[in-house]
């Protein structure tokens, strides 16, 4: 559950950028489908390290959400709980 709690802190730090060489390439993240949804989410958050800023190949991805919309935590929970393989 620690990684989920870290999402709120990550959201506040989202505006702080990391040097590109320190970012994780999302193409190298593997979702372990045999884990329960919450554990898959926790593992993903551990692996990606900074969910609001990561790489996809040579492209730096920054994720932002509307203040009055769902945040990343809600979106990820929805995704991982609906992904039943």
Secondary structure, 3 states (H helix, E strand, C coil): CHHHHHHHHHHHHCCCCCCHHHCCEHHHCCCCCCCCHHHHHHHHHHHHCCCCEEEECCEEEECCCCCCCCCHHHHHHHHHHHCCC
